[in-house]
Amino acid sequence: MKQSQNSMTETTFLILLSLVKEKHGYGVIKEIEERTQGRVTIAAGTLYTAFDILKKKQWIEETSKSEGRRKNYRLTLAGKNALKEERRRLEENLHLYDQIIGGN
């Protein structure tokens, strides 16, 4: 099976979703933990490694410094398009699941 070039991990998907509104790294960590009710927790080192990768892909951009040394990040248009593509891919997988196992 050919995998989409832009398919992403759950962590990447959640990071991008959290950056629809500009925020700093700690804000991303807290939002993901809250929205997943603690199911997904991201360490700071993991997050900043992901930020570097996502900046290279031009899916996020650094916008400004907030309190003290904290940098703010936000989703770019390319990042929004990547999220839309991932949503489409997830929907296709759910459709396959429903076809094979059933919709309940």
N, C-alpha and C positions, 0 to 999 in steps of 0.2 A: 504494500500500500504506500503510495506516495504521500509524504507528510507535507503539509503546507509550510512554506518557508517562514511564515510569520506565526505559526502556532506557538502558544506560550504556556508557561507553567501557571499554576494557580496563583503562586506568589506574585509573579509578574502581572497577571490580570488584576489582582487586588491592589497592587501598587498603582497601576495606571488608573483604576477606578477612583482611588483615593485622591489622585491629583487632578481630578476634574475641577476642583477648587484648589487654588494655590495654597501650599502649606510647606512647612519645614519637615525634616526627617522624623523628628520625634512625633509630630502630629500625624504623619503617615502610619507610624508604628501603632500609636494609640487608636487611630480610626479603624485600622484593620482588626486589631484585637477586639474592639467593641462591636464592630459590625459582624464579626464571625463568632461572637459570644465566647471568645477565648480559644476557639478551635485552631486558629492560625495565629502564631506569634512570630515576629520577625526580629532577629537580633540586629543591632545597629550595624555591625560589620557586614552582614548579609545585605542589608538595605543599601548601604553606600556602594557596595560592589554592584548591586543591581542598578543603582542610579547611574554609575559610570557606563554600564552597558546600554541603558536606555537613552542616555545622552548621545552616545555614539550612533545609535539607531535613529536619533533625532525624534524620539517619541516623547521625550520630556525636555524641558529647558529650565535652567536656573534663571530666576527672575530678579531677586533682590535679596538683601540681607534683612532678616527680621531682628528680633531681640538679640543683642550681643553679636556673637559670631555665626549664629544660625543662618543658613541659606534657605531661601524659599525656592520651590520647584512647582512647575505646572505642566499639564498635558499640552502637547502641541497638536496641530491638525493631523500630522502623521500618526501621532499616538491615538487620537480619536478614531482614525481610520483603522488602525491595528485592533482597537477594541471592537469596532463593528465587525471586522473580519473574524475575530475570535468568537464573537457572539453567534455569527452565522455558522461557524464550525461546530460550536457546542450544540446549536439547534439541530444540525444535521446528525450529530451523534445521538441526541435524544430521539430523533425520528427513527433512526436505525434501532435503537433500544426498543421503542414502542412496536416497531414492526416484528422484531424477533421475540421479545418477551411479553409484550402487551402493555397497554397504556395505564394499567392500574398499578 
